[in-house]
Amino acid sequence: MQLNSSNYLDVFRWISTENGRIKEWSWDNDTDTFPERYLLIETLEGDMKAEEFDWVIKGVGGEFYPCKHYIFEMTYEEVHE
């Protein structure tokens, strides 16, 4: 799921309901107050930051991790469930 200003709560809920762990987040539509938008996701490799327009991917073991949009576009394709 691609992370953006209109669906960040959906991504947050998706990770949380699938036993993923978000350790920290900073997101608000007021970019003057919160200039950096991100979710800090606990991954198998340690904590990783998912920023706006990154993709959040669920791995085969149920783990979540962020992927930069340009890497996703070269490597993966979106799946609609």
Backbone as CSV, one residue per row, in Angstrom:
resi,resn,N_x,N_y,N_z,CA_x,CA_y,CA_z,C_x,C_y,C_z
1,MET,0.861,-1.163,0.000,0.000,0.000,0.000,0.907,1.225,0.000
2,GLN,0.631,2.147,-0.899,1.454,3.352,-0.964,0.988,4.348,0.085
3,LEU,1.934,4.877,0.830,1.665,5.804,1.926,1.531,7.222,1.383
4,ASN,0.396,7.873,1.680,0.224,9.264,1.267,-0.685,9.980,2.261
5,SER,-0.904,11.250,2.025,-1.646,12.065,2.998,-3.103,11.667,3.131
6,SER,-3.653,10.984,2.132,-5.067,10.617,2.234,-5.290,9.233,2.847
7,ASN,-4.236,8.410,2.976,-4.457,7.061,3.486,-3.543,6.648,4.641
8,TYR,-2.803,7.582,5.222,-1.857,7.195,6.260,-2.533,6.498,7.438
9,LEU,-3.761,6.882,7.767,-4.464,6.187,8.856,-4.843,4.769,8.455
10,ASP,-5.191,4.556,7.192,-5.475,3.208,6.700,-4.229,2.323,6.794
11,VAL,-3.084,2.880,6.408,-1.825,2.127,6.499,-1.516,1.816,7.959
12,PHE,-1.688,2.802,8.824,-1.454,2.623,10.265,-2.337,1.492,10.798
13,ARG,-3.626,1.523,10.465,-4.556,0.472,10.923,-4.203,-0.889,10.348
14,TRP,-3.852,-0.931,9.064,-3.498,-2.187,8.401,-2.320,-2.855,9.111
15,ILE,-1.267,-2.090,9.362,-0.099,-2.645,10.041,-0.473,-3.102,11.446
16,SER,-1.216,-2.279,12.174,-1.584,-2.592,13.558,-2.481,-3.818,13.672
17,THR,-3.432,-3.965,12.766,-4.353,-5.105,12.856,-3.730,-6.402,12.359
18,GLU,-2.607,-6.308,11.663,-1.925,-7.506,11.160,-0.711,-7.852,12.029
19,ASN,-0.738,-7.417,13.273,0.323,-7.705,14.250,1.661,-7.054,13.926
20,GLY,1.635,-6.024,13.085,2.844,-5.251,12.839,3.004,-4.231,13.951
21,ARG,4.150,-3.578,13.979,4.386,-2.618,15.056,4.933,-1.314,14.497
22,ILE,4.206,-0.247,14.776,4.669,1.097,14.448,5.204,1.690,15.734
23,LYS,6.485,2.023,15.749,7.123,2.496,16.969,6.966,3.999,17.168
24,GLU,6.790,4.729,16.070,6.706,6.183,16.160,6.074,6.682,14.876
25,TRP,5.398,7.812,14.957,4.849,8.386,13.741,4.710,9.885,13.901
26,SER,4.799,10.575,12.792,4.612,12.018,12.743,3.857,12.300,11.463
27,TRP,2.588,12.651,11.614,1.793,12.896,10.418,0.698,13.886,10.752
28,ASP,0.608,14.916,9.982,-0.454,15.890,10.129,-0.568,16.595,8.797
29,ASN,-1.747,17.019,8.441,-1.921,17.732,7.179,-1.377,19.146,7.235
30,ASP,-1.031,19.610,8.431,-0.409,20.917,8.579,1.105,20.744,8.434
31,THR,1.611,20.868,7.215,3.030,20.620,6.977,3.929,21.708,7.549
32,ASP,3.361,22.838,7.963,4.177,23.854,8.631,4.540,23.398,10.038
33,THR,3.596,22.740,10.706,3.833,22.245,12.063,4.587,20.922,12.040
34,PHE,4.225,20.041,11.119,4.848,18.726,10.994,5.459,18.601,9.594
35,PRO,6.650,19.191,9.382,7.211,19.194,8.034,7.628,17.805,7.548
36,GLU,7.918,16.898,8.467,8.318,15.543,8.076,7.195,14.577,8.420
37,ARG,6.725,13.852,7.431,5.664,12.873,7.626,6.270,11.484,7.507
38,TYR,6.072,10.658,8.528,6.636,9.318,8.465,5.969,8.386,9.462
39,LEU,6.152,7.100,9.222,5.832,6.049,10.175,7.134,5.296,10.412
40,LEU,7.493,5.051,11.655,8.674,4.264,11.980,8.195,2.849,12.268
41,ILE,8.528,1.918,11.368,8.022,0.557,11.418,9.098,-0.377,11.946
42,GLU,8.728,-1.225,12.890,9.648,-2.247,13.376,9.704,-3.363,12.333
43,THR,10.889,-3.654,11.814,11.073,-4.692,10.805,12.029,-5.753,11.329
44,LEU,12.202,-6.811,10.568,13.152,-7.864,10.952,14.585,-7.348,10.949
45,GLU,14.851,-6.305,10.180,16.196,-5.717,10.097,16.384,-4.531,11.032
46,GLY,15.392,-4.228,11.856,15.437,-3.065,12.742,14.370,-2.062,12.350
47,ASP,14.369,-0.921,12.989,13.367,0.108,12.720,13.671,0.800,11.398
48,MET,12.627,0.955,10.571,12.782,1.609,9.279,11.691,2.659,9.108
49,LYS,12.069,3.772,8.500,11.148,4.897,8.318,10.452,4.803,6.977
50,ALA,9.123,4.833,6.991,8.315,4.922,5.779,7.857,6.370,5.658
51,GLU,8.256,7.010,4.571,7.903,8.405,4.349,6.804,8.504,3.297
52,GLU,6.264,9.700,3.149,5.181,9.897,2.191,5.604,9.425,0.798
53,PHE,4.722,8.693,0.139,4.872,8.103,-1.194,5.688,6.812,-1.216
54,ASP,6.271,6.404,-0.066,6.886,5.080,0.006,5.777,4.037,0.000
55,TRP,6.127,2.825,-0.358,5.201,1.704,-0.285,5.476,0.951,1.005
56,VAL,4.431,0.462,1.644,4.579,-0.409,2.800,4.198,-1.803,2.315
57,ILE,5.135,-2.735,2.469,4.995,-4.077,1.927,4.873,-5.075,3.066
58,LYS,3.994,-6.054,2.891,3.869,-7.147,3.845,4.607,-8.349,3.260
59,GLY,5.620,-8.832,3.996,6.428,-9.950,3.529,5.734,-11.290,3.723
60,VAL,6.367,-12.342,3.215,5.775,-13.680,3.268,5.631,-14.198,4.701
61,GLY,6.427,-13.679,5.625,6.326,-14.083,7.024,5.402,-13.198,7.833
62,GLY,4.692,-12.272,7.162,3.780,-11.380,7.856,4.427,-10.096,8.345
63,GLU,5.718,-9.935,8.087,6.429,-8.735,8.524,6.140,-7.584,7.559
64,PHE,6.279,-6.369,8.043,6.061,-5.171,7.238,7.376,-4.431,7.073
65,TYR,7.540,-3.803,5.925,8.701,-2.961,5.733,8.419,-1.941,4.641
66,PRO,9.093,-0.771,4.711,8.892,0.263,3.695,9.776,0.021,2.484
67,CYS,9.328,0.541,1.352,10.075,0.449,0.103,9.918,1.786,-0.620
68,LYS,11.022,2.390,-1.012,10.951,3.652,-1.753,10.155,3.452,-3.042
69,HIS,9.388,4.467,-3.421,8.481,4.338,-4.567,9.205,3.986,-5.848
70,TYR,10.393,4.521,-6.093,11.101,4.235,-7.342,11.627,2.797,-7.365
71,ILE,11.978,2.239,-6.225,12.410,0.839,-6.158,11.206,-0.074,-6.361
72,PHE,10.085,0.277,-5.721,8.868,-0.518,-5.892,8.482,-0.590,-7.363
73,GLU,8.476,0.546,-8.045,8.056,0.601,-9.442,8.954,-0.220,-10.362
74,MET,10.251,-0.358,-10.000,11.174,-1.139,-10.819,11.135,-2.635,-10.478
75,THR,10.627,-2.974,-9.292,10.755,-4.340,-8.790,9.436,-5.078,-8.629
76,TYR,8.398,-4.391,-8.194,7.145,-5.038,-7.810,5.976,-4.511,-8.640
77,GLU,4.820,-5.090,-8.413,3.583,-4.539,-8.931,2.547,-4.574,-7.826
78,GLU,1.663,-3.612,-7.838,0.627,-3.509,-6.810,-0.381,-4.646,-6.957
79,VAL,-0.760,-5.222,-5.818,-1.769,-6.274,-5.784,-2.991,-5.729,-5.063
80,HIS,-4.146,-5.891,-5.658,-5.400,-5.463,-5.033,-6.089,-6.694,-4.471
81,GLU,-6.401,-6.653,-3.169,-7.080,-7.799,-2.541,-8.545,-7.521,-2.365
